[in-house]
Each structure stands twice: as C-alpha cells, then as structure tokens.
Amino acid sequence: MAPRTEAFKKLQQRLRRSLKYGDLRIDCLTAPLSQMVIEYFDHHSHYDYLDTDFATSSIGGFVDPCTLVAAMIYIERLRVRKPKSFMARNPNELYLAALIIANKFMFDGNTYDYVWLDDWVEEAKVDKSTINQLELRMLYDLEWDLMISGDEYEHTLHSMERYVATRSLKQSGILSYGDAHVLLKDMKPLMDQISRFLTMCASLTSAYLLVLALSVGTYLTAQKSVSNANVNTTTSLLNMETSVCGIQNVQDAYLDSSIDGLVITPSAPTDMIFDSEGNIHRADSILPVDFSFLPSKQQSLLEIEALVGILQQNRTYDTYTESCQRHNFFRKHNNQQLILAS
C-alpha cells in the first residue's frame, strides 16, 4: 500500500484513533496489540505459548498495524485449513514467518516500510537459513494462497479495534467516543434485523388497515342501501295510505248522502269499475256484482255493501284498523236500512 495515497492517510487516521496510537509514529506495535497476539496463541495453541518478550521487544519494533493485520489473517487461515500443522508449530516461529510474508505482501522492496532479511535476522536472533525455511514452510502450508480480500482485511482490523476498545474499557472504566464508535459497529447487524422487523410490522399494519377500511366501506354501503330501501318502502306505504284514505272519503260520501242521491265521485279507487247499468266490478275480478233485480233503495244499499267488502279485501296493513271499525259500523247501519226497506 503506497504511503502517499489518500486511502492510506485515512487508514492511518483510523488506526491512530481506534488503536490508541495518538501522536506516536505508526511503525511499531502498541502494548494492547502485542497482548492481543499473545492471548490469541494462548487461546488456540493449547500445548505451547508465544513468548512475551519475543512478541513485544524484538519483532514488534519492525511491524506496523497494517502488517500485523495481514499476518493474523495468514495465521488464522492456517489454523482453519490445517489445524494439525498449526498445533505442531512453535508459536514464535509461526508468528515470525507470518510477519515476514505479510511484510513482503504489503510493501515492495526498497520502500520505507519494507524490512530486509538482515533486519529480521538481527532482531529475531536466528540465522538466514532458519528464516528462509520458516518462510518456505509457511508458504507450503498456506498453499501459496496469500491473496487477501477487502472484506477479510476489514473484518480482521475491526476485531483488533474491538479488542483494544474492550481492554481499555476494562482497565480504565471509561468509554471514549472512539471506543463507543468501534463497539457500536457490532450492533449494526442487530439494528438491521430490527429495521427489517419494523418494516415488516409496518407492512402488515398497512395491509390490516386497508382491509379494515374496505370492510367498513362495504358495511356502510350496505347500510345505506338498506336505509334507501326502507325509505322507499315507507314512501310506498304512505302512497298506499293516501289511496286508501281516498277510498275512505268515498265511504264518508256514501254515509253523508241520501240513498236516492248517491253519486260516485272521481275520487273512487281505481281498482273498482262502475258500468253504465249500475253494476260494480273489481279491476282484478271477472265476476260482476249485479243488484238490478232489487228496488232502487235496496240496490243502492247493496252496492254500498259491496263497495265496503271490496275495500276490506284491499286492506292488508294494521295501520287501517280504525277504518275497519268504521266499516263495521257502516255495515251494521246498512243492515238496519235493509230491514226497514223490506
């Protein structure tokens, strides 16, 4: 990675903040990072351990955080792919070989951060042949798979940042803004799941409200239709009552008039027909009522009686009970008149 690129400058700013470098030069490992490497081998290598002095004083002076990230990726890759080889190796030798390969992978020769073989020999206190053998064995164990993806590098770097933030919080009991920013990154997957859950709840709520609105609309429409039907029925009943009241007026005209002066007015009900001979017919009946064989007074009275019977047959509602009582009174009066006439 070229040290003059904008991406490298941003990475340096991030490392200074999250790995507690502050104003120090980023060309060596801090105590928390060295302790992290020691704890890694203590946790995964059950039969041996990494020497603390070897990790902090000698090799740490030639390693920057970027190289350490790549070295830890190679060590973890070897542990996952070949656990037996990882367990059989000396942690000091394994760590040294991983740092050498990571430094060569990250920096080209003749650059400022590149570490030459003589420097490794001097600091590790081993000869060149041993270093070459350790490096070659590490390459064979990794099957020369040295490529590191951006996601893999970011994941390992974040693990280191999380370790440093957690260690600082445990030791000082103070959570800085930088540590809080690092630790909150682990909650992002949880927040994404919560966001998805809330989105699903909002969708289900919207669907429920839509169905409820449609149901209420359908119910109100049905109620409106029933109300309109009731209004139409009431209007029909009122119209029918008006017609029957017209018939009742005809009966009153018969009662108030004399037998000889009986006249059928145009307000007579439409379902009764009076022919030219004085016979009464119902519009829905085929049998005429003929009273021509009787005297004129009896004929008129019987015609009135027939009219009353027709009116009673047409009454089908309870609201006309009072009119029916008046008909009964009229029939009784008519019978008395027939008895006197005979």
C-alpha distance (Angstrom), angle and dihedral (degrees) to the residues before:
residue distance angle dihedral
M1 . . .
A2 3.81 . .
P3 3.82 110.2 .
R4 3.80 93.3 -142.1
T5 3.80 99.5 57.6
E6 3.79 121.9 108.0
A7 3.82 91.2 -122.4
F8 3.80 90.9 55.6
K9 3.81 91.4 50.8
K10 3.81 91.0 51.8
L11 3.80 89.9 48.4
Q12 3.81 90.7 51.5
Q13 3.80 90.7 51.8
R14 3.79 89.7 50.7
L15 3.81 92.9 48.7
R16 3.79 92.7 49.0
R17 3.78 90.9 53.0
S18 3.81 102.0 39.5
L19 3.84 100.6 33.9
K20 3.81 95.4 45.3
Y21 3.82 97.8 -115.2
G22 3.75 95.9 136.6
D23 3.81 110.1 169.8
L24 3.82 94.1 -13.9
R25 3.79 121.6 114.1
I26 3.79 113.0 -99.3
D27 3.80 96.1 -129.6
C28 3.80 100.5 100.9
L29 3.77 141.0 37.1
T30 3.77 123.5 -91.8
A31 3.78 123.0 -133.1
P32 3.84 94.4 -100.6
L33 3.82 91.4 54.1
S34 3.80 93.1 48.4
Q35 3.79 89.6 48.3
M36 3.80 89.4 50.6
V37 3.82 91.4 56.6
I38 3.80 91.0 48.5
E39 3.81 92.4 50.7
Y40 3.81 90.5 47.3
F41 3.81 92.6 59.5
D42 3.79 91.9 40.6
H43 3.80 89.1 56.2
H44 3.81 99.8 43.2
S45 3.82 103.7 27.6
H46 3.79 104.7 63.7
Y47 3.82 97.8 176.7
D48 3.79 101.0 46.6
Y49 3.79 141.4 19.1
L50 3.77 140.0 -144.6
D51 3.78 115.2 -101.1
T52 3.79 110.0 -113.7
D53 3.81 95.2 -146.0
F54 3.79 90.7 48.2
A55 3.80 91.6 51.8
T56 3.81 97.3 44.9
S57 3.78 111.6 30.5
S58 3.79 109.4 29.9
I59 3.77 112.4 26.9
G60 3.78 95.5 24.7
G61 3.78 91.8 68.0
F62 3.81 92.1 65.1
V63 3.78 99.2 43.6
D64 3.80 128.9 85.0
P65 3.84 123.3 -163.8
C66 3.81 93.6 -101.1
T67 3.81 91.1 56.7
L68 3.80 91.0 45.6
V69 3.82 90.9 54.7
A70 3.81 91.6 54.1
A71 3.82 91.9 44.6
M72 3.81 92.1 52.0
I73 3.82 89.7 49.9
Y74 3.82 90.6 55.0
I75 3.81 92.6 46.9
E76 3.81 92.4 49.2
R77 3.81 90.9 46.1
L78 3.80 90.4 53.8
R79 3.81 92.1 47.0
V80 3.81 92.1 52.7
R81 3.80 98.0 42.4
K82 3.81 99.9 38.0
P83 3.80 110.4 18.1
K84 3.82 93.7 167.4
S85 3.78 92.2 55.6
F86 3.79 90.0 46.7
M87 3.79 92.7 52.0
A88 3.82 92.1 46.8
R89 3.80 94.9 52.8
N90 3.79 126.1 90.3
P91 3.84 107.8 -111.7
N92 3.83 91.8 -136.7
E93 3.81 92.3 53.2
L94 3.80 93.0 42.1
Y95 3.78 92.5 49.9
L96 3.82 92.7 47.3
A97 3.82 93.2 49.3
A98 3.81 91.7 48.2
L99 3.82 91.8 50.8
I100 3.83 92.5 49.9
I101 3.81 93.0 49.6
A102 3.82 92.3 44.4
N103 3.82 91.9 50.3
K104 3.80 91.7 51.3
F105 3.81 90.6 46.7
M106 3.82 94.9 48.9
F107 3.82 100.4 40.6
D108 3.76 133.3 36.7
G109 3.79 122.9 -133.6
N110 3.80 120.3 -82.5
T111 3.80 91.3 28.8
Y112 3.78 125.7 124.4
D113 3.81 96.1 -109.3
Y114 3.77 96.5 42.6
V115 3.83 113.7 111.9
W116 3.79 116.2 -147.7
L117 3.76 124.7 -139.6
D118 3.81 93.4 -109.8
D119 3.79 89.8 57.3
W120 3.79 91.0 53.1
V121 3.78 91.1 49.1
E122 3.78 91.8 50.2
E123 3.76 96.9 46.9
A124 3.84 98.8 38.6
K125 3.81 93.2 44.2
V126 3.82 92.6 -132.7
D127 3.80 131.9 116.3
K128 3.80 126.1 -103.7
S129 3.81 95.6 -107.7
T130 3.79 91.4 55.0
I131 3.79 91.7 50.1
N132 3.81 91.1 48.3
Q133 3.81 91.2 49.7
L134 3.82 92.2 48.5
E135 3.78 91.1 49.1
L136 3.80 93.8 46.9
R137 3.81 92.9 47.7
M138 3.79 90.5 50.0
L139 3.79 90.2 51.9
Y140 3.80 91.5 50.7
D141 3.79 91.8 48.7
L142 3.80 90.2 50.9
E143 3.82 89.7 45.0
W144 3.81 87.3 -127.6
D145 3.78 89.9 -68.3
L146 3.80 99.9 145.5
M147 3.78 100.7 144.2
I148 3.82 113.9 120.0
S149 3.79 121.9 -162.5
G150 3.77 122.9 -141.4
D151 3.81 92.9 -114.8
E152 3.80 92.1 50.7
Y153 3.79 91.9 49.5
E154 3.81 92.1 47.4
H155 3.81 92.1 48.7
T156 3.81 93.0 51.9
L157 3.80 92.9 45.4
H158 3.78 90.9 50.6
S159 3.81 89.9 50.9
M160 3.79 89.3 55.0
E161 3.82 91.6 47.6
R162 3.79 90.9 49.5
Y163 3.80 91.4 51.1
V164 3.80 92.3 51.0
A165 3.82 92.9 46.8
T166 3.81 92.9 48.3
R167 3.81 92.3 46.9
S168 3.78 91.6 49.5
L169 3.80 91.3 49.6
K170 3.81 92.1 50.2
Q171 3.79 94.0 48.4
S172 3.80 101.3 41.7
G173 3.79 101.7 22.5
I174 3.81 88.6 -136.7
L175 3.78 123.7 115.3
S176 3.79 112.0 -151.6
Y177 3.78 124.9 -158.2
G178 3.80 91.1 -106.6
D179 3.81 92.1 51.9
A180 3.79 91.3 46.6
H181 3.81 90.2 51.3
V182 3.80 90.6 52.0
L183 3.80 95.1 46.5
L184 3.81 93.4 46.4
K185 3.80 89.8 59.6
D186 3.80 88.1 71.5
M187 3.79 89.0 59.1
K188 3.79 93.6 57.0
P189 3.84 94.3 89.3
L190 3.80 88.9 49.5
M191 3.79 91.2 48.8
D192 3.80 89.6 49.2
Q193 3.80 90.2 53.5
I194 3.80 91.0 48.0
S195 3.80 89.8 49.2
R196 3.80 90.9 51.8
F197 3.80 90.6 48.2
L198 3.80 92.2 50.5
T199 3.80 90.4 47.5
M200 3.80 90.3 52.3
C201 3.83 91.0 48.3
A202 3.80 90.4 49.9
S203 3.81 90.9 50.5
L204 3.81 92.4 49.2
T205 3.81 91.1 46.9
S206 3.80 91.2 50.6
A207 3.80 90.9 49.8
Y208 3.82 91.1 48.5
L209 3.81 92.4 49.7
L210 3.80 90.5 48.2
V211 3.81 92.1 52.1
L212 3.81 90.3 45.6
A213 3.80 91.6 50.6
L214 3.80 91.2 49.6
S215 3.81 90.9 48.8
V216 3.79 92.8 49.5
G217 3.79 91.0 46.8
T218 3.79 91.6 50.9
Y219 3.81 91.2 47.8
L220 3.80 93.1 49.7
T221 3.80 90.9 47.8
A222 3.80 90.8 51.6
Q223 3.81 91.0 47.8
K224 3.78 90.3 50.3
S225 3.80 90.7 51.1
V226 3.82 90.8 50.3
S227 3.81 90.6 48.5
N228 3.79 91.1 50.7
A229 3.81 89.9 49.1
N230 3.81 90.2 51.0
V231 3.80 90.7 49.6
N232 3.79 90.9 50.4
T233 3.81 90.7 48.5
T234 3.80 91.2 49.4
T235 3.79 90.2 49.1
S236 3.80 90.5 50.8
L237 3.80 90.7 49.6
L238 3.78 90.8 49.7
N239 3.79 90.8 49.9
M240 3.80 90.5 48.6
E241 3.79 90.9 48.1
T242 3.78 89.2 51.7
S243 3.80 90.5 52.3
V244 3.79 92.8 48.9
C245 3.78 90.4 46.8
G246 3.81 86.5 55.8
I247 3.80 88.1 53.9
Q248 3.80 89.3 48.4
N249 3.80 88.5 54.7
V250 3.80 88.1 55.3
Q251 3.82 89.5 53.2
D252 3.79 90.0 50.4
A253 3.78 88.6 51.5
Y254 3.82 89.5 53.5
L255 3.80 91.3 48.9
D256 3.80 95.1 47.9
S257 3.82 95.7 44.5
S258 3.73 126.8 75.4
I259 3.73 121.1 -105.9
D260 3.79 92.7 -112.1
G261 3.80 95.5 46.0
L262 3.81 97.5 49.9
V263 3.79 111.2 146.0
I264 3.82 127.1 -179.4
T265 3.83 107.8 -136.7
P266 3.81 126.4 -152.1
S267 3.82 88.0 -105.4
A268 3.79 90.1 76.4
P269 3.79 115.3 122.7
T270 3.77 116.0 -85.4
D271 3.79 93.4 -128.8
M272 3.88 91.7 67.5
I273 3.81 124.5 75.7
F274 3.82 125.6 -163.1
D275 3.78 112.3 -161.6
S276 3.82 126.5 -154.7
E277 3.78 92.7 -95.1
G278 3.82 94.2 57.5
N279 3.80 96.7 -102.5
I280 3.85 120.3 142.9
H281 3.78 119.1 -135.7
R282 3.82 132.5 -178.8
A283 3.74 114.2 -132.3
D284 3.81 91.1 -130.2
S285 3.83 95.6 42.5
I286 3.81 130.1 82.5
L287 3.84 95.9 -160.9
P288 3.84 115.9 84.5
V289 3.78 122.1 -148.4
D290 3.84 106.7 -125.4
F291 3.83 119.4 -167.9
S292 3.82 98.3 159.7
F293 3.80 93.3 115.4
L294 3.84 91.2 66.5
P295 3.81 128.7 78.7
S296 3.76 116.2 -89.9
K297 3.84 96.8 -100.4
Q298 3.78 93.9 46.4
Q299 3.79 90.2 43.8
S300 3.79 91.4 54.2
L301 3.79 92.8 47.1
L302 3.80 92.3 49.3
E303 3.76 91.0 48.2
I304 3.79 88.4 54.8
E305 3.82 89.4 48.7
A306 3.80 90.3 51.8
L307 3.77 90.3 49.2
V308 3.79 90.4 52.1
G309 3.82 90.7 50.9
I310 3.77 90.6 51.7
L311 3.78 90.9 49.7
Q312 3.80 91.2 50.3
Q313 3.79 91.8 50.1
N314 3.81 90.4 53.5
R315 3.83 93.2 51.7
T316 3.79 110.7 95.4
Y317 3.84 103.0 151.0
D318 3.77 129.6 86.5
T319 3.77 91.5 -136.0
Y320 3.82 89.9 76.6
T321 3.83 96.9 60.8
E322 3.76 91.2 113.1
S323 3.80 91.2 54.5
C324 3.81 89.9 50.6
Q325 3.79 89.4 54.5
R326 3.77 89.4 53.1
H327 3.82 89.2 51.0
N328 3.79 90.9 53.8
F329 3.77 89.8 52.0
F330 3.81 90.2 49.2
R331 3.84 91.9 49.3
K332 3.80 91.6 51.0
H333 3.81 90.0 50.0
N334 3.79 90.5 47.1
N335 3.82 92.2 52.4
Q336 3.79 90.3 52.4
Q337 3.79 90.1 51.7
L338 3.82 90.7 50.3
I339 3.82 90.7 51.8
L340 3.81 91.5 50.8
A341 3.80 91.9 46.6
S342 3.76 93.1 52.1
